[in-house]
Amino acid sequence: MSKPTSPTQMQDLSATLVSLIANIAPSVVSVHSNRSRSTGFAWRPGLIVTADEALSEEGELAVTFGGQTITAQLVGRDPTTDIAVLRVDRSELRPIQLATSVVAPGVLVTAVGAEESTPTAAFGVVSRATGPWRSLRGGEIDARIELDLRLRRTAEGGLVLDMTGQAVGMAVFGPRRRVLVIPSATIERVAPKLESQGRVARGYLGLGLQPVAIDGSDGSGTMVMSVDPHGPGAQAGIHQGDILISWNGEPIPHVQSLLRALGPESVGQTVALALSRTGQTQQVSLTITERAVS
């Protein structure tokens, strides 16, 4: 039978949390976006990382820290990984050192946010930690980390710390308000591209697609419902009503798997597509272009 936790141990844990939050607070800011409020953190001098989903599509941006509110400019955003970068004309914000250490289920964590000039905290545990995954929008996330804690809406975009004070990533909301972590490794991979280019390149086919069963087969294909007349699909000779059967010789199990192949590395690649048109199989070559900035 294990010994009960002593009051002294709980006091020590509480003191540790207070110290961690106080240490990280100078790097955390409140982000104002139209009528939305969230959190961001100093990533590099003059640059703030925050959750893209929490930002409004239009309107002015501002951040609050140290009792003052200043204007911020959007540098770049990537909805697929939920990362956005803002620029502020302040040098006193202290950039945080992100840790690339791997967390495991059971690790105690604290999500640190900000409301105006006041830090907020949520204490919980890593409930699940697995390998790399792709978001519903096709973004490559280096690890899937789920937290069991209650996160304030204004704390989305805040830092997630382990009990040693290392910042393991950014807290965001997933489906059904499940709290997820965008790992430090993903931030360090995506944010530099946003700083230099304002976006992360994505492959574009110029095709509207829908799954369809293939007659006389147990398999399935993907029907072309629309074609961008200026897109790579049209240039490859693909028509509305064509059924895509394979991609570089591999079957296309569903539309999502095809879309997941359109990551940054796909831009400029030429792929071999097999398609069915009026019952006849044809082969075409398609060169993937970059998705146009909306």
Protein Blocks (a to p, Z undefined) as FASTA:
>chain_A
ZZdddfklmmmmmmmmmmmmmmmmmmpccddehjaccddddfbghiacddfklpcfbdcd
dddeehiacddddfbdcfknopacdddddfkbccddddfbdcdehiacdddddehjaccd
dddddfbdcdddddfkopacfbdcdddddddfklgoiacddfkopafbdcdddehhiacd
ddfklmmmmmmmmmmnopacdddehiacdddddehiabdcdddfbdcfkbmklmnopaeh
iacfbgghiacfbfklmmmmmcfklgopacdddddeehiacdddddddddddZZ
